[in-house]
């Protein structure tokens, strides 16, 4: 009886010990279970999301500057035309012919001032159509064409034998000269007025045959409100009158009634 009771008590103690050991393990198991639940419900940061990897890499690329915005160097240095480079557009036939090597002179970039170098002296050149091409260039507005045209025209009109070469071209000059005189660009008008004055010195009274059609756009310039500009135009008319004579005076008076003759009439 005592032995059986002792054995039963021993079994109870053993079962209690096992139960106590299992109870001590349960908190750890519960914690592990909670940690698993948390890890399964945790939201991954954007960098670790597989589906957003490509999007994130694109956003990290810095934006490319717009090609339409001018560079600082372009703002500080005004654009000039490179006649030796490719030009997609030409304002007049002069720049097109010049860029193809069809004008027998080239610009010399001097340290102090520019000049022209002629492949052949102007006196030995054929003015048809060279002179007419230069006249078309009066409407150019970009460097170096503006300089080449004005210096080139002066050289052609001052060359020996220029009058004989220019007289047959006079009827074909009228349309081009009128375009220059009617331009909205003040520098173009001024350059054309200077050519008119120079032509009057070179051609003399022979120029009266084309003077009539040239005077209306000149008269329109006289009507401008700028006093200094009006004086510049009137000085051109006086130069024409002096070299073309009485016939020119009558033509000028018919188009510009307020004109006062160089002789004071």
C-alpha positions as CSV (number, residue, x, y, z in Angstrom):
1,X,0.0,0.0,0.0
2,X,2.7,2.4,0.9
3,X,4.7,1.4,-2.2
4,X,1.7,2.0,-4.5
5,X,0.9,5.3,-2.9
6,X,4.5,6.4,-3.3
7,X,4.4,5.4,-7.0
8,X,1.2,7.4,-7.6
9,X,2.6,10.4,-6.0
10,X,5.8,10.1,-8.1
11,X,3.7,9.9,-11.3
12,X,1.7,13.1,-10.3
13,X,4.9,15.0,-9.6
14,X,6.3,13.9,-13.0
15,X,3.2,15.0,-14.8
16,X,3.1,18.3,-13.0
17,X,6.8,18.9,-13.9
18,X,6.1,18.2,-17.5
19,X,3.1,20.5,-17.5
20,X,5.2,23.3,-15.8
21,X,7.9,22.9,-18.5
22,X,5.3,23.2,-21.3
23,X,3.8,26.2,-19.7
24,X,7.2,27.9,-19.6
25,X,7.6,27.4,-23.4
26,X,4.2,28.8,-24.4
27,X,5.1,32.6,-24.0
28,X,8.1,32.1,-26.4
29,X,5.9,30.3,-28.9
30,X,3.3,33.0,-28.7
31,X,5.9,35.7,-29.3
32,X,7.3,33.9,-32.3
33,X,3.8,33.6,-33.7
34,X,3.1,37.3,-33.3
35,X,6.4,38.2,-34.9
36,X,5.5,36.0,-37.9
37,X,2.1,37.8,-38.2
38,X,3.8,41.2,-38.0
39,X,6.4,40.3,-40.6
40,X,3.6,39.1,-43.0
41,X,1.6,42.3,-42.6
42,X,4.5,44.8,-42.7
43,X,4.4,47.2,-45.7
44,X,7.6,47.2,-47.8
45,X,9.2,50.6,-48.4
46,X,9.0,51.9,-52.0
47,X,12.6,51.0,-52.8
48,X,12.0,47.4,-52.0
49,X,8.8,47.0,-54.0
50,X,9.5,44.9,-57.0
51,X,6.8,46.5,-59.2
52,X,8.1,50.1,-58.5
53,X,11.8,49.4,-59.2
54,X,11.7,50.7,-62.8
55,X,9.6,53.7,-61.9
56,X,11.9,54.7,-59.1
57,X,15.0,54.5,-61.3
58,X,13.4,56.8,-63.9
59,X,12.5,59.4,-61.3
60,X,16.1,59.4,-60.1
61,X,17.4,60.5,-63.6
62,X,18.0,64.3,-63.6
63,X,15.9,66.2,-66.2
64,X,17.6,67.0,-69.5
65,X,17.9,70.7,-70.2
66,X,15.6,72.0,-72.9
67,X,17.3,72.5,-76.3
68,X,15.2,75.5,-77.0
69,X,16.8,77.5,-74.2
70,X,19.9,79.5,-75.4
71,X,23.2,78.9,-73.8
72,X,24.9,81.7,-71.8
73,X,27.5,82.0,-74.6
74,X,24.7,82.5,-77.2
75,X,23.1,85.3,-75.1
76,X,26.4,87.1,-74.6
77,X,27.7,86.8,-78.1
78,X,25.1,87.8,-80.8
79,X,24.8,85.4,-83.7
80,X,26.8,86.1,-86.8
81,X,26.6,84.3,-90.1
82,X,29.3,81.9,-91.0
83,X,29.5,82.2,-94.8
84,X,31.7,79.1,-95.0
85,X,29.2,77.0,-93.0
86,X,25.9,75.5,-94.1
87,X,23.0,78.0,-94.4
88,X,19.5,76.6,-94.8
89,X,18.0,80.0,-95.6
90,X,19.2,83.1,-97.4
91,X,17.5,86.4,-97.1
92,X,18.5,87.5,-100.7
93,X,20.2,85.9,-103.7
94,X,23.4,87.7,-102.7
95,X,24.0,85.6,-99.6
96,X,23.2,82.4,-101.5
97,X,25.7,83.2,-104.3
98,X,28.3,84.4,-101.9
99,X,28.1,81.2,-99.8
100,X,28.7,79.1,-103.0
101,X,31.8,81.1,-103.9
102,X,30.1,83.1,-106.7
103,X,31.2,86.5,-105.6
104,X,34.8,87.4,-106.6
105,X,35.8,88.9,-103.2
106,X,36.2,87.7,-99.7
107,X,36.2,89.4,-96.3
108,X,39.5,90.1,-94.5
109,X,39.1,90.2,-90.8
110,X,41.7,92.9,-89.9
111,X,42.8,93.6,-86.3
112,X,41.5,97.2,-86.6
113,X,38.9,97.1,-89.4
114,X,37.6,94.7,-92.1
115,X,38.4,95.0,-95.8
116,X,37.7,93.2,-99.0
117,X,40.1,91.2,-101.1
118,X,39.1,90.8,-104.7
119,X,40.1,87.8,-106.8
120,X,40.1,90.1,-109.8
121,X,40.2,93.9,-109.8
122,X,36.7,95.4,-110.1
123,X,37.7,97.2,-113.3
124,X,38.2,93.9,-115.1
125,X,34.9,92.3,-114.0
126,X,31.7,91.9,-115.9
127,X,29.0,93.8,-114.1
128,X,26.1,91.8,-115.5
129,X,24.8,90.2,-113.3
130,X,27.4,90.9,-110.6
131,X,26.3,94.5,-109.9
132,X,22.7,93.5,-109.8
133,X,23.4,90.7,-107.4
134,X,25.2,93.2,-105.1
135,X,22.1,95.5,-105.3
136,X,19.9,92.6,-104.1
137,X,22.2,92.3,-101.1
138,X,21.3,95.8,-99.8
139,X,18.4,94.0,-98.0
140,X,20.8,91.7,-96.1
141,X,20.8,92.4,-92.4
142,X,23.4,90.1,-91.0
143,X,27.2,90.2,-90.8
144,X,29.3,89.7,-92.9
145,X,26.9,90.3,-95.8
146,X,26.0,93.8,-94.9
147,X,29.7,94.9,-94.9
148,X,30.6,93.0,-98.1
149,X,27.6,94.4,-100.0
150,X,28.2,98.0,-99.1
151,X,32.0,97.9,-99.6
152,X,31.6,95.9,-102.8
153,X,29.1,98.3,-104.4
154,X,31.4,101.3,-103.6
155,X,34.3,99.5,-105.2
156,X,32.3,98.6,-108.3
157,X,30.9,102.2,-108.8
158,X,34.4,103.7,-108.3
159,X,36.2,101.4,-110.7
160,X,37.5,102.6,-114.0
161,X,35.0,102.2,-116.8
162,X,32.1,101.8,-114.3
163,X,29.8,104.2,-116.1
164,X,29.9,102.3,-119.4
165,X,29.1,99.0,-117.6
166,X,26.3,100.5,-115.4
167,X,24.3,102.3,-118.0
168,X,23.0,99.2,-119.8
169,X,21.9,97.9,-116.4
170,X,19.9,100.9,-115.3
171,X,16.4,99.7,-116.2
172,X,17.0,96.4,-114.3
173,X,18.2,98.4,-111.2
174,X,14.8,100.1,-110.6
175,X,12.9,97.3,-108.9
176,X,15.7,96.3,-106.6
177,X,16.4,99.9,-105.5
178,X,12.7,100.5,-104.9
179,X,12.6,97.5,-102.6
180,X,15.5,98.8,-100.6
181,X,14.0,102.3,-100.3
182,X,10.6,100.9,-99.1
183,X,12.2,98.5,-96.5
184,X,11.1,98.7,-92.9
185,X,14.7,98.3,-91.9
186,X,16.2,101.7,-91.4
187,X,19.8,100.6,-92.1
188,X,18.6,99.1,-95.4
189,X,17.0,102.3,-96.5
190,X,20.1,104.3,-95.5
191,X,22.4,102.1,-97.5
192,X,20.1,102.3,-100.5
193,X,20.0,106.1,-100.3
194,X,23.8,106.1,-100.3
195,X,23.9,104.0,-103.4
196,X,21.5,106.4,-105.1
197,X,23.7,109.3,-104.3
198,X,26.8,107.4,-105.5
199,X,25.1,106.4,-108.7
200,X,24.2,110.0,-109.4
201,X,27.9,110.9,-109.2
202,X,28.9,108.0,-111.4
203,X,26.2,108.2,-114.1
204,X,25.4,111.9,-114.1
205,X,22.4,113.1,-116.1
206,X,22.0,109.7,-117.7
207,X,20.4,108.6,-114.5
208,X,17.4,110.9,-115.1
209,X,15.8,108.1,-117.2
210,X,15.2,106.0,-114.1
211,X,14.9,108.7,-111.5
212,X,11.1,109.1,-111.7
213,X,10.1,105.6,-110.5
214,X,12.7,105.9,-107.6
215,X,11.3,109.1,-106.2
216,X,8.0,108.0,-104.6
217,X,9.6,105.7,-101.9
218,X,12.1,108.5,-101.3
219,X,9.3,111.0,-100.9
220,X,7.7,108.7,-98.3
221,X,10.9,108.8,-96.3
222,X,10.8,112.6,-96.3
223,X,7.4,112.4,-94.6
224,X,8.8,110.7,-91.6
225,X,8.5,112.6,-88.3
226,X,12.2,112.1,-87.3
227,X,13.8,115.4,-88.2
228,X,17.3,114.1,-88.4
229,X,16.2,111.3,-90.7
230,X,14.4,113.7,-93.0
231,X,17.5,115.8,-93.3
232,X,19.5,112.7,-94.3
233,X,17.0,112.0,-97.1
234,X,16.9,115.6,-98.2
235,X,20.7,115.6,-98.4
236,X,20.5,112.6,-100.7
237,X,18.0,114.5,-103.0
238,X,20.3,117.5,-103.1
239,X,23.3,115.3,-104.2
240,X,21.1,113.8,-106.9
241,X,20.0,117.3,-108.1
242,X,23.6,118.6,-108.2
243,X,24.8,115.7,-110.4
244,X,21.7,115.2,-112.6
245,X,20.8,118.9,-113.2
246,X,17.6,120.8,-113.9
247,X,15.6,117.8,-115.1
248,X,16.2,116.0,-111.8
249,X,15.1,119.2,-109.9
250,X,11.8,119.2,-111.7
251,X,11.2,115.5,-111.0
252,X,12.0,115.9,-107.3
253,X,9.7,118.9,-107.0
254,X,6.9,117.0,-108.5
255,X,7.2,114.3,-105.9
256,X,8.4,116.3,-102.9
257,X,6.7,119.8,-103.2
258,X,8.4,121.1,-100.1
259,X,11.9,120.3,-101.4
260,X,14.2,123.3,-101.4
261,X,16.8,123.2,-104.2
262,X,20.5,123.0,-103.5
263,X,20.8,126.3,-105.3
264,X,18.3,127.8,-102.9
265,X,15.3,127.9,-105.4
